[in-house]
């Protein structure tokens, strides 16, 4: 038989104090700033690439229909490039998050331990 309701975790005064210490830490503010900037750059790049491809489809159909080989038009490698660029940007985001942001986060949490 499965429970119908789950107990909400209770917050203790120690957790609130630790949370306040972390929030006030200048390193935490730097972490948030870096994370936000990285996310904005990656998402912005992906949006520009995707909309660029759509705009090429809409306003340069001749370019997209031109043949690269006898059977492949330019739209195919450009579309493949969009997918590869997206994959690389996401891989960059994950790599950057894992190497820099996670390390910063761990340092902040360890410093704020009671």
MOPAC internal coordinates of N, CA, C and O (Angstrom, degrees):
PM7 1SCF
backbone

  N    0.0000 0     0.00 0     0.00 0    0    0    0
  C    1.4296 1     0.00 0     0.00 0    1    0    0
  C    1.5283 1   108.82 1     0.00 0    2    1    0
  O    1.2310 1   120.52 1   -49.97 1    3    2    1
  N    1.3184 1   116.62 1   130.03 1    3    2    1
  C    1.4609 1   121.13 1  -177.28 1    5    3    2
  C    1.5263 1   110.37 1   -91.89 1    6    5    3
  O    1.2310 1   120.37 1   -36.53 1    7    6    5
  N    1.3167 1   116.89 1   143.47 1    7    6    5
  C    1.4660 1   119.21 1   178.09 1    9    7    6
  C    1.5220 1   109.90 1   -67.99 1   10    9    7
  O    1.2310 1   121.13 1   -32.98 1   11   10    9
  N    1.3065 1   115.43 1   147.02 1   11   10    9
  C    1.4638 1   119.77 1  -179.30 1   13   11   10
  C    1.5151 1   112.50 1   -90.55 1   14   13   11
  O    1.2310 1   120.16 1   157.44 1   15   14   13
  N    1.3126 1   117.30 1   -22.56 1   15   14   13
  C    1.4644 1   120.62 1   179.94 1   17   15   14
  C    1.5175 1   108.81 1  -137.43 1   18   17   15
  O    1.2310 1   121.27 1   -34.02 1   19   18   17
  N    1.2956 1   115.17 1   145.98 1   19   18   17
  C    1.4487 1   120.39 1   179.17 1   21   19   18
  C    1.5171 1   109.21 1  -106.59 1   22   21   19
  O    1.2310 1   121.34 1   -36.29 1   23   22   21
  N    1.3067 1   115.04 1   143.71 1   23   22   21
  C    1.4662 1   119.58 1   178.92 1   25   23   22
  C    1.5176 1   109.18 1   -73.10 1   26   25   23
  O    1.2310 1   120.61 1   -43.09 1   27   26   25
  N    1.3048 1   116.44 1   136.91 1   27   26   25
  C    1.4569 1   120.92 1   176.86 1   29   27   26
  C    1.5237 1   108.44 1   -79.89 1   30   29   27
  O    1.2310 1   120.58 1   -41.80 1   31   30   29
  N    1.3233 1   116.50 1   138.20 1   31   30   29
  C    1.4611 1   117.69 1   178.17 1   33   31   30
  C    1.5298 1   110.03 1   -67.12 1   34   33   31
  O    1.2310 1   121.41 1   -38.12 1   35   34   33
  N    1.2990 1   114.91 1   141.88 1   35   34   33
  C    1.4615 1   119.36 1   179.58 1   37   35   34
  C    1.5169 1   109.23 1   -91.56 1   38   37   35
  O    1.2310 1   120.65 1   -35.65 1   39   38   37
  N    1.3069 1   116.36 1   144.35 1   39   38   37
  C    1.4484 1   122.02 1   178.52 1   41   39   38
  C    1.5196 1   108.25 1   -99.97 1   42   41   39
  O    1.2310 1   121.34 1   -49.79 1   43   42   41
  N    1.2930 1   115.04 1   130.21 1   43   42   41
  C    1.4568 1   119.01 1   179.23 1   45   43   42
  C    1.5140 1   109.56 1   -98.13 1   46   45   43
  O    1.2310 1   121.06 1   -13.18 1   47   46   45
  N    1.2985 1   115.58 1   166.82 1   47   46   45
  C    1.4598 1   120.75 1   179.19 1   49   47   46
  C    1.5214 1   110.83 1   -62.85 1   50   49   47
  O    1.2310 1   120.24 1   147.17 1   51   50   49
  N    1.3320 1   117.15 1   -32.83 1   51   50   49
  C    1.4606 1   120.60 1   178.99 1   53   51   50
  C    1.5172 1   110.17 1   -64.60 1   54   53   51
  O    1.2310 1   119.99 1   135.93 1   55   54   53
  N    1.3438 1   117.62 1   -44.07 1   55   54   53
  C    1.4612 1   121.57 1   179.01 1   57   55   54
  C    1.5183 1   110.85 1   -62.60 1   58   57   55
  O    1.2310 1   120.04 1   139.51 1   59   58   57
  N    1.3247 1   117.54 1   -40.49 1   59   58   57
  C    1.4566 1   120.65 1   179.92 1   61   59   58
  C    1.5221 1   110.71 1   -66.50 1   62   61   59
  O    1.2310 1   120.17 1   140.03 1   63   62   61
  N    1.3209 1   117.27 1   -39.97 1   63   62   61
  C    1.4563 1   120.60 1   178.66 1   65   63   62
  C    1.5166 1   110.40 1   -65.71 1   66   65   63
  O    1.2310 1   120.62 1   137.19 1   67   66   65
  N    1.3171 1   116.41 1   -42.81 1   67   66   65
  C    1.4726 1   120.20 1   178.32 1   69   67   66
  C    1.5217 1   110.50 1   -63.76 1   70   69   67
  O    1.2310 1   120.39 1   138.37 1   71   70   69
  N    1.3108 1   116.86 1   -41.63 1   71   70   69
  C    1.4592 1   121.49 1   178.17 1   73   71   70
  C    1.5237 1   110.92 1   -61.63 1   74   73   71
  O    1.2310 1   120.75 1   138.50 1   75   74   73
  N    1.3238 1   116.17 1   -41.50 1   75   74   73
  C    1.4653 1   120.04 1   178.61 1   77   75   74
  C    1.5209 1   111.01 1   -65.64 1   78   77   75
  O    1.2310 1   120.42 1   140.66 1   79   78   77
  N    1.3441 1   116.80 1   -39.34 1   79   78   77
  C    1.4693 1   120.11 1   177.68 1   81   79   78
  C    1.5153 1   111.08 1   -63.22 1   82   81   79
  O    1.2310 1   120.73 1   136.93 1   83   82   81
  N    1.3232 1   116.22 1   -43.07 1   83   82   81
  C    1.4693 1   119.84 1   179.68 1   85   83   82
  C    1.5203 1   110.30 1   -64.98 1   86   85   83
  O    1.2310 1   120.10 1   135.54 1   87   86   85
  N    1.3186 1   117.41 1   -44.46 1   87   86   85
  C    1.4645 1   121.04 1  -178.66 1   89   87   86
  C    1.5241 1   112.24 1   -63.11 1   90   89   87
  O    1.2310 1   119.85 1   149.31 1   91   90   89
  N    1.3126 1   117.90 1   -30.69 1   91   90   89
  C    1.4577 1   121.88 1  -178.35 1   93   91   90
  C    1.5249 1   112.61 1   -87.33 1   94   93   91
  O    1.2310 1   120.12 1   169.11 1   95   94   93
  N    1.3153 1   117.38 1   -10.89 1   95   94   93
  C    1.4646 1   121.42 1  -177.58 1   97   95   94
  C    1.5256 1   110.22 1   -69.30 1   98   97   95
  O    1.2310 1   119.30 1   -52.81 1   99   98   97
  N    1.3423 1   118.94 1   127.19 1   99   98   97
  C    1.4681 1   121.01 1   178.21 1  101   99   98
  C    1.5309 1   112.44 1   -60.50 1  102  101   99
  O    1.2310 1   120.35 1   149.27 1  103  102  101
  N    1.3218 1   116.93 1   -30.73 1  103  102  101
  C    1.4686 1   119.99 1   177.59 1  105  103  102
  C    1.5278 1   111.05 1   -66.01 1  106  105  103
  O    1.2310 1   120.57 1   145.21 1  107  106  105
  N    1.3377 1   116.52 1   -34.79 1  107  106  105
  C    1.4575 1   120.23 1   177.20 1  109  107  106
  C    1.5337 1   110.48 1   -66.00 1  110  109  107
  O    1.2310 1   120.81 1   137.93 1  111  110  109
  N    1.3124 1   116.06 1   -42.07 1  111  110  109
  C    1.4656 1   119.84 1   178.22 1  113  111  110
  C    1.5326 1   110.56 1   -63.82 1  114  113  111
  O    1.2310 1   120.54 1   142.78 1  115  114  113
  N    1.3239 1   116.57 1   -37.22 1  115  114  113
  C    1.4650 1   120.90 1   176.02 1  117  115  114
  C    1.5267 1   110.12 1   -65.89 1  118  117  115
  O    1.2310 1   120.31 1   139.29 1  119  118  117
  N    1.3256 1   117.02 1   -40.71 1  119  118  117
  C    1.4638 1   121.17 1   177.95 1  121  119  118
  C    1.5265 1   110.71 1   -60.97 1  122  121  119
  O    1.2310 1   120.45 1   134.66 1  123  122  121
  N    1.3072 1   116.74 1   -45.34 1  123  122  121
  C    1.4671 1   120.86 1   179.56 1  125  123  122
  C    1.5233 1   109.99 1   -63.13 1  126  125  123
  O    1.2310 1   120.22 1   137.27 1  127  126  125
  N    1.3283 1   117.18 1   -42.73 1  127  126  125
  C    1.4623 1   120.93 1  -179.88 1  129  127  126
  C    1.5284 1   111.04 1   -62.86 1  130  129  127
  O    1.2310 1   120.46 1   135.20 1  131  130  129
  N    1.3219 1   116.73 1   -44.80 1  131  130  129
  C    1.4732 1   120.40 1   179.45 1  133  131  130
  C    1.5244 1   111.76 1   -65.34 1  134  133  131
  O    1.2310 1   120.90 1   136.92 1  135  134  133
  N    1.3297 1   115.88 1   -43.08 1  135  134  133
  C    1.4702 1   119.58 1   179.67 1  137  135  134
  C    1.5183 1   111.02 1   -62.61 1  138  137  135
  O    1.2310 1   120.48 1   135.72 1  139  138  137
  N    1.3294 1   116.69 1   -44.28 1  139  138  137
  C    1.4586 1   120.33 1   179.71 1  141  139  138
  C    1.5234 1   111.35 1   -63.81 1  142  141  139
  O    1.2310 1   120.49 1   136.94 1  143  142  141
  N    1.3309 1   116.67 1   -43.06 1  143  142  141
  C    1.4665 1   120.22 1  -179.64 1  145  143  142
  C    1.5307 1   110.46 1   -64.08 1  146  145  143
  O    1.2310 1   120.46 1   136.01 1  147  146  145
  N    1.3257 1   116.72 1   -43.99 1  147  146  145
  C    1.4599 1   120.49 1   179.32 1  149  147  146
  C    1.5273 1   110.64 1   -61.59 1  150  149  147
  O    1.2310 1   120.29 1   134.57 1  151  150  149
  N    1.3125 1   117.06 1   -45.43 1  151  150  149
  C    1.4633 1   120.20 1   178.76 1  153  151  150
  C    1.5151 1   111.97 1   -62.44 1  154  153  151
  O    1.2310 1   120.41 1   138.30 1  155  154  153
  N    1.3302 1   116.83 1   -41.70 1  155  154  153
  C    1.4599 1   120.59 1   179.49 1  157  155  154
  C    1.5250 1   111.28 1   -63.37 1  158  157  155
  O    1.2310 1   120.37 1   136.83 1  159  158  157
  N    1.3210 1   116.90 1   -43.17 1  159  158  157
  C    1.4664 1   120.66 1  -179.33 1  161  159  158
  C    1.5271 1   110.76 1   -65.05 1  162  161  159
  O    1.2310 1   120.16 1   134.81 1  163  162  161
  N    1.3203 1   117.31 1   -45.19 1  163  162  161
  C    1.4646 1   120.51 1  -177.79 1  165  163  162
  C    1.5260 1   110.64 1   -67.63 1  166  165  163
  O    1.2310 1   120.28 1   130.52 1  167  166  165
  N    1.3140 1   117.07 1   -49.48 1  167  166  165
  C    1.4668 1   119.81 1  -179.20 1  169  167  166
  C    1.5281 1   110.51 1   -65.27 1  170  169  167
  O    1.2310 1   120.27 1   138.70 1  171  170  169
  N    1.3218 1   117.09 1   -41.30 1  171  170  169
  C    1.4596 1   120.31 1   177.93 1  173  171  170
  C    1.5208 1   111.92 1   -61.21 1  174  173  171
  O    1.2310 1   120.50 1   138.62 1  175  174  173
  N    1.3119 1   116.65 1   -41.38 1  175  174  173
  C    1.4693 1   120.49 1   178.55 1  177  175  174
  C    1.5196 1   111.06 1   -63.90 1  178  177  175
  O    1.2310 1   120.70 1   136.22 1  179  178  177
  N    1.3181 1   116.27 1   -43.78 1  179  178  177
  C    1.4688 1   119.82 1   179.62 1  181  179  178
  C    1.5249 1   110.41 1   -63.38 1  182  181  179
  O    1.2310 1   120.07 1   137.59 1  183  182  181
  N    1.3147 1   117.47 1   -42.41 1  183  182  181
  C    1.4726 1   120.84 1   179.59 1  185  183  182
  C    1.5252 1   110.46 1   -63.11 1  186  185  183
  O    1.2310 1   120.21 1   136.36 1  187  186  185
  N    1.3288 1   117.21 1   -43.64 1  187  186  185
  C    1.4654 1   120.59 1   179.13 1  189  187  186
  C    1.5245 1   110.44 1   -61.88 1  190  189  187
  O    1.2310 1   120.25 1   136.89 1  191  190  189
  N    1.3179 1   117.12 1   -43.11 1  191  190  189
  C    1.4637 1   120.66 1  -179.63 1  193  191  190
  C    1.5284 1   110.87 1   -64.12 1  194  193  191
  O    1.2310 1   120.40 1   132.23 1  195  194  193
  N    1.3235 1   116.84 1   -47.77 1  195  194  193
  C    1.4694 1   119.78 1  -179.01 1  197  195  194
  C    1.5280 1   111.50 1   -64.60 1  198  197  195
  O    1.2310 1   120.31 1   132.72 1  199  198  197
  N    1.3354 1   117.01 1   -47.28 1  199  198  197
  C    1.4618 1   118.61 1   179.67 1  201  199  198
  C    1.5187 1   111.74 1   -66.37 1  202  201  199
  O    1.2310 1   120.41 1   146.42 1  203  202  201
  N    1.3343 1   116.83 1   -33.58 1  203  202  201
  C    1.4590 1   119.81 1   175.29 1  205  203  202
  C    1.5184 1   111.38 1   -60.48 1  206  205  203
  O    1.2310 1   120.76 1   138.03 1  207  206  205
  N    1.3085 1   116.15 1   -41.97 1  207  206  205
  C    1.4624 1   120.40 1   178.52 1  209  207  206
  C    1.5303 1   110.59 1   -64.83 1  210  209  207
  O    1.2310 1   120.45 1   135.23 1  211  210  209
  N    1.3177 1   116.75 1   -44.77 1  211  210  209
  C    1.4702 1   120.80 1   179.31 1  213  211  210
  C    1.5300 1   110.60 1   -63.73 1  214  213  211
  O    1.2310 1   120.54 1   139.46 1  215  214  213
  N    1.3317 1   116.57 1   -40.54 1  215  214  213
  C    1.4685 1   119.74 1   178.55 1  217  215  214
  C    1.5249 1   110.95 1   -65.55 1  218  217  215
  O    1.2310 1   120.27 1   142.82 1  219  218  217
  N    1.3264 1   117.09 1   -37.18 1  219  218  217
  C    1.4668 1   119.03 1   174.26 1  221  219  218
  C    1.5248 1   111.00 1   -62.21 1  222  221  219
  O    1.2310 1   120.40 1   138.22 1  223  222  221
  N    1.3182 1   116.83 1   -41.78 1  223  222  221
  C    1.4667 1   119.90 1   177.27 1  225  223  222
  C    1.5232 1   111.01 1   -60.60 1  226  225  223
  O    1.2310 1   120.70 1   138.95 1  227  226  225
  N    1.3201 1   116.26 1   -41.05 1  227  226  225
  C    1.4627 1   120.30 1  -175.20 1  229  227  226
  C    1.5249 1   112.68 1   -76.83 1  230  229  227
  O    1.2310 1   120.39 1   137.80 1  231  230  229
  N    1.3286 1   116.87 1   -42.20 1  231  230  229
  C    1.4590 1   119.58 1  -169.96 1  233  231  230
  C    1.5243 1   114.87 1  -108.98 1  234  233  231
  O    1.2310 1   119.63 1   172.23 1  235  234  233
  N    1.3068 1   118.30 1    -7.77 1  235  234  233
  C    1.4604 1   120.64 1   176.81 1  237  235  234
  C    1.5242 1   109.98 1  -136.00 1  238  237  235
  O    1.2310 1   120.42 1  -121.84 1  239  238  237
  N    1.3322 1   116.81 1    58.16 1  239  238  237
  C    1.4696 1   118.02 1  -178.09 1  241  239  238
  C    1.5290 1   112.04 1   -64.28 1  242  241  239
  O    1.2310 1   120.64 1   151.53 1  243  242  241
  N    1.3247 1   116.37 1   -28.47 1  243  242  241
  C    1.4596 1   118.80 1   177.98 1  245  243  242
  C    1.5180 1   111.87 1   -63.69 1  246  245  243
  O    1.2310 1   120.60 1   140.41 1  247  246  245
  N    1.3164 1   116.45 1   -39.59 1  247  246  245
  C    1.4635 1   120.91 1   177.74 1  249  247  246
  C    1.5274 1   110.04 1   -65.41 1  250  249  247
  O    1.2310 1   121.02 1   135.74 1  251  250  249
  N    1.3225 1   115.65 1   -44.26 1  251  250  249
  C    1.4606 1   118.97 1  -177.77 1  253  251  250
  C    1.5285 1   112.03 1   -68.38 1  254  253  251
  O    1.2310 1   120.51 1   152.80 1  255  254  253
  N    1.3186 1   116.63 1   -27.20 1  255  254  253
  C    1.4684 1   120.52 1  -179.08 1  257  255  254
  C    1.5246 1   112.97 1   -90.76 1  258  257  255
  O    1.2310 1   120.47 1   171.25 1  259  258  257
  N    1.3244 1   116.70 1    -8.75 1  259  258  257
  C    1.4664 1   118.31 1  -179.33 1  261  259  258
  C    1.5256 1   109.68 1   -67.56 1  262  261  259
  O    1.2310 1   121.30 1   -36.12 1  263  262  261
  N    1.3138 1   115.12 1   143.88 1  263  262  261
  C    1.4635 1   120.41 1  -174.76 1  265  263  262
  C    1.5202 1   111.34 1   -85.69 1  266  265  263
  O    1.2310 1   121.61 1   -49.31 1  267  266  265
  N    1.3197 1   114.52 1   130.69 1  267  266  265
  C    1.4553 1   121.49 1   173.90 1  269  267  266
  C    1.5206 1   108.21 1   -86.27 1  270  269  267
  O    1.2310 1   120.95 1   135.75 1  271  270  269
  N    1.3160 1   115.79 1   -44.25 1  271  270  269
  C    1.4663 1   122.52 1   171.59 1  273  271  270
  C    1.5229 1   105.97 1  -124.81 1  274  273  271
  O    1.2310 1   120.31 1     7.49 1  275  274  273
  N    1.2859 1   117.01 1  -172.51 1  275  274  273
  C    1.4612 1   119.25 1  -178.56 1  277  275  274
  C    1.5211 1   112.43 1   -67.38 1  278  277  275
  O    1.2310 1   119.91 1   154.72 1  279  278  277
  N    1.3309 1   117.77 1   -25.28 1  279  278  277
  C    1.4636 1   119.97 1  -177.41 1  281  279  278
  C    1.5257 1   114.36 1  -117.02 1  282  281  279
  O    1.2310 1   119.52 1   167.40 1  283  282  281
  N    1.3094 1   118.53 1   -12.60 1  283  282  281
  C    1.4719 1   121.59 1  -175.67 1  285  283  282
  C    1.5240 1   110.14 1  -111.22 1  286  285  283
  O    1.2310 1   121.24 1   -51.75 1  287  286  285
  N    1.3319 1   115.22 1   128.25 1  287  286  285
  C    1.4631 1   119.95 1   175.78 1  289  287  286
  C    1.5303 1   109.60 1   -90.01 1  290  289  287
  O    1.2310 1   120.41 1   -12.04 1  291  290  289
  N    1.3256 1   116.83 1   167.96 1  291  290  289
  C    1.4630 1   121.89 1  -177.58 1  293  291  290
  C    1.5254 1   111.67 1   -65.75 1  294  293  291
  O    1.2310 1   119.72 1   154.86 1  295  294  293
  N    1.3286 1   118.13 1   -25.14 1  295  294  293
  C    1.4560 1   121.23 1  -179.10 1  297  295  294
  C    1.5209 1   112.98 1   -62.21 1  298  297  295
  O    1.2310 1   120.32 1   146.46 1  299  298  297
  N    1.3198 1   116.99 1   -33.54 1  299  298  297
  C    1.4624 1   119.86 1  -178.41 1  301  299  298
  C    1.5289 1   112.64 1   -66.55 1  302  301  299
  O    1.2310 1   118.92 1   126.10 1  303  302  301
  N    1.3482 1   119.67 1   -53.90 1  303  302  301
  C    1.4633 1   117.58 1   179.12 1  305  303  302
  C    1.5303 1   112.71 1   -65.89 1  306  305  303
  O    1.2310 1   120.11 1   148.96 1  307  306  305
  N    1.3298 1   117.40 1   -31.04 1  307  306  305
  C    1.4641 1   119.12 1   176.38 1  309  307  306
  C    1.5295 1   110.63 1   -66.71 1  310  309  307
  O    1.2310 1   120.06 1   137.65 1  311  310  309
  N    1.3209 1   117.50 1   -42.35 1  311  310  309
  C    1.4645 1   121.23 1   176.59 1  313  311  310
  C    1.5196 1   111.36 1   -64.13 1  314  313  311
  O    1.2310 1   120.77 1   139.72 1  315  314  313
  N    1.3040 1   116.13 1   -40.28 1  315  314  313
  C    1.4627 1   120.38 1   176.41 1  317  315  314
  C    1.5297 1   109.89 1   -63.93 1  318  317  315
  O    1.2310 1   120.62 1   141.82 1  319  318  317
  N    1.3217 1   116.43 1   -38.18 1  319  318  317
  C    1.4608 1   120.69 1   176.78 1  321  319  318
  C    1.5149 1   112.12 1   -62.77 1  322  321  319
  O    1.2310 1   120.35 1   142.87 1  323  322  321
  N    1.3408 1   116.94 1   -37.13 1  323  322  321
  C    1.4641 1   120.93 1   176.84 1  325  323  322
  C    1.5198 1   109.79 1   -61.92 1  326  325  323
  O    1.2310 1   120.18 1   134.51 1  327  326  325
  N    1.3176 1   117.27 1   -45.49 1  327  326  325
  C    1.4630 1   120.99 1   179.86 1  329  327  326
  C    1.5275 1   111.87 1   -65.05 1  330  329  327
  O    1.2310 1   120.45 1   137.10 1  331  330  329
  N    1.3157 1   116.74 1   -42.90 1  331  330  329
  C    1.4682 1   120.61 1   179.68 1  333  331  330
  C    1.5240 1   110.37 1   -65.84 1  334  333  331
  O    1.2310 1   120.30 1   137.23 1  335  334  333
  N    1.3315 1   117.03 1   -42.77 1  335  334  333
  C    1.4663 1   120.39 1   178.56 1  337  335  334
  C    1.5257 1   110.95 1   -61.63 1  338  337  335
  O    1.2310 1   120.44 1   139.20 1  339  338  337
  N    1.3255 1   116.77 1   -40.80 1  339  338  337
  C    1.4654 1   120.27 1   178.26 1  341  339  338
  C    1.5223 1   110.40 1   -63.29 1  342  341  339
  O    1.2310 1   120.46 1   134.93 1  343  342  341
  N    1.3179 1   116.72 1   -45.07 1  343  342  341
  C    1.4650 1   121.03 1   178.51 1  345  343  342
  C    1.5250 1   110.58 1   -59.43 1  346  345  343
  O    1.2310 1   120.24 1   134.58 1  347  346  345
  N    1.3349 1   117.14 1   -45.42 1  347  346  345
  C    1.4615 1   120.95 1  -178.85 1  349  347  346
  C    1.5274 1   112.03 1   -65.74 1  350  349  347
  O    1.2310 1   120.49 1   140.72 1  351  350  349
  N    1.3241 1   116.67 1   -39.28 1  351  350  349
  C    1.4651 1   119.56 1   178.28 1  353  351  350
  C    1.5288 1   111.57 1   -66.07 1  354  353  351
  O    1.2310 1   120.43 1   139.22 1  355  354  353
  N    1.3212 1   116.79 1   -40.78 1  355  354  353
  C    1.4688 1   119.79 1   177.45 1  357  355  354
  C    1.5295 1   110.11 1   -66.54 1  358  357  355
  O    1.2310 1   120.14 1   139.22 1  359  358  357
  N    1.3297 1   117.34 1   -40.78 1  359  358  357
  C    1.4678 1   120.92 1   177.36 1  361  359  358
  C    1.5294 1   110.15 1   -61.87 1  362  361  359
  O    1.2310 1   120.11 1   139.61 1  363  362  361
  N    1.3331 1   117.39 1   -40.39 1  363  362  361
  C    1.4597 1   121.45 1   177.00 1  365  363  362
  C    1.5259 1   110.53 1   -62.55 1  366  365  363
  O    1.2310 1   120.33 1   136.12 1  367  366  365
  N    1.3285 1   116.98 1   -43.88 1  367  366  365
  C    1.4656 1   121.02 1   178.68 1  369  367  366
  C    1.5266 1   110.97 1   -59.57 1  370  369  367
  O    1.2310 1   120.60 1   133.87 1  371  370  369
  N    1.3226 1   116.47 1   -46.13 1  371  370  369
  C    1.4713 1   120.64 1  -179.15 1  373  371  370
  C    1.5258 1   109.95 1   -64.94 1  374  373  371
  O    1.2310 1   120.14 1   135.40 1  375  374  373
  N    1.3264 1   117.33 1   -44.60 1  375  374  373
  C    1.4578 1   120.77 1   180.00 1  377  375  374
  C    1.5235 1   111.09 1   -61.07 1  378  377  375
  O    1.2310 1   120.97 1   133.15 1  379  378  377
  N    1.3144 1   115.75 1   -46.85 1  379  378  377
  C    1.4727 1   120.64 1  -179.21 1  381  379  378
  C    1.5376 1   110.73 1   -63.96 1  382  381  379
  O    1.2310 1   120.65 1   138.56 1  383  382  381
  N    1.3149 1   116.37 1   -41.44 1  383  382  381
  C    1.4624 1   120.45 1   179.03 1  385  383  382
  C    1.5160 1   111.21 1   -64.00 1  386  385  383
  O    1.2310 1   120.92 1   136.13 1  387  386  385
  N    1.3037 1   115.84 1   -43.87 1  387  386  385
  C    1.4652 1   119.78 1  -177.61 1  389  387  386
  C    1.5199 1   112.44 1   -69.66 1  390  389  387
  O    1.2310 1   119.83 1   141.40 1  391  390  389
  N    1.3237 1   117.93 1   -38.60 1  391  390  389
  C    1.4569 1   119.67 1  -174.24 1  393  391  390
  C    1.5210 1   113.10 1   -84.13 1  394  393  391
  O    1.2310 1   119.69 1   140.96 1  395  394  393
  N    1.3064 1   118.19 1   -39.04 1  395  394  393
  C    1.4642 1   120.46 1  -174.06 1  397  395  394
  C    1.5208 1   112.12 1  -106.69 1  398  397  395
  O    1.2310 1   120.35 1   125.16 1  399  398  397
  N    1.3233 1   116.93 1   -54.84 1  399  398  397
  C    1.4604 1   119.98 1  -172.99 1  401  399  398
  C    1.5273 1   112.43 1   -67.65 1  402  401  399
  O    1.2310 1   119.95 1   139.10 1  403  402  401
  N    1.3135 1   117.70 1   -40.90 1  403  402  401
  C    1.4643 1   119.83 1   178.77 1  405  403  402
  C    1.5262 1   111.27 1   -65.60 1  406  405  403
  O    1.2310 1   120.54 1   141.21 1  407  406  405
  N    1.3266 1   116.58 1   -38.79 1  407  406  405
  C    1.4644 1   120.04 1   178.10 1  409  407  406
  C    1.5271 1   110.38 1   -64.14 1  410  409  407
  O    1.2310 1   120.55 1   135.43 1  411  410  409
  N    1.3312 1   116.56 1   -44.57 1  411  410  409
  C    1.4648 1   120.38 1   177.19 1  413  411  410
  C    1.5278 1   110.82 1   -60.21 1  414  413  411
  O    1.2310 1   120.51 1   136.39 1  415  414  413
  N    1.3193 1   116.63 1   -43.61 1  415  414  413
  C    1.4598 1   121.63 1  -179.96 1  417  415  414
  C    1.5270 1   110.97 1   -61.43 1  418  417  415
  O    1.2310 1   120.41 1   135.08 1  419  418  417
  N    1.3223 1   116.83 1   -44.92 1  419  418  417
  C    1.4633 1   120.46 1   179.36 1  421  419  418
  C    1.5227 1   111.46 1   -61.95 1  422  421  419
  O    1.2310 1   120.53 1   139.00 1  423  422  421
  N    1.3338 1   116.59 1   -41.00 1  423  422  421
  C    1.4670 1   120.12 1   178.93 1  425  423  422
  C    1.5297 1   111.04 1   -63.50 1  426  425  423
  O    1.2310 1   120.58 1   138.79 1  427  426  425
  N    1.3047 1   116.49 1   -41.21 1  427  426  425
  C    1.4806 1   120.84 1  -179.65 1  429  427  426
  C    1.5252 1   110.02 1   -64.71 1  430  429  427
  O    1.2310 1   120.34 1   134.79 1  431  430  429
  N    1.3180 1   116.96 1   -45.21 1  431  430  429
  C    1.4657 1   120.87 1  -178.93 1  433  431  430
  C    1.5216 1   110.52 1   -65.36 1  434  433  431
  O    1.2310 1   120.23 1   137.77 1  435  434  433
  N    1.3378 1   117.17 1   -42.23 1  435  434  433
  C    1.4591 1   120.07 1  -179.88 1  437  435  434
  C    1.5300 1   112.01 1   -65.63 1  438  437  435
  O    1.2310 1   120.13 1   143.39 1  439  438  437
  N    1.3175 1   117.36 1   -36.61 1  439  438  437
  C    1.4615 1   120.83 1   178.55 1  441  439  438
  C    1.5180 1   112.00 1   -68.28 1  442  441  439
  O    1.2310 1   120.65 1   149.76 1  443  442  441
  N    1.3274 1   116.36 1   -30.24 1  443  442  441
  C    1.4598 1   119.47 1  -175.92 1  445  443  442
  C    1.5270 1   113.12 1   -89.24 1  446  445  443
  O    1.2310 1   120.49 1   179.65 1  447  446  445
  N    1.3299 1   116.68 1    -0.35 1  447  446  445
  C    1.4719 1   119.61 1  -179.44 1  449  447  446
  C    1.5256 1   109.94 1   -63.25 1  450  449  447
  O    1.2310 1   120.63 1   -40.10 1  451  450  449
  N    1.3236 1   116.40 1   139.90 1  451  450  449
  C    1.4781 1   118.81 1  -179.06 1  453  451  450
  C    1.5096 1   113.13 1   -68.47 1  454  453  451
  O    1.2310 1   120.10 1   180.00 1  455  454  453

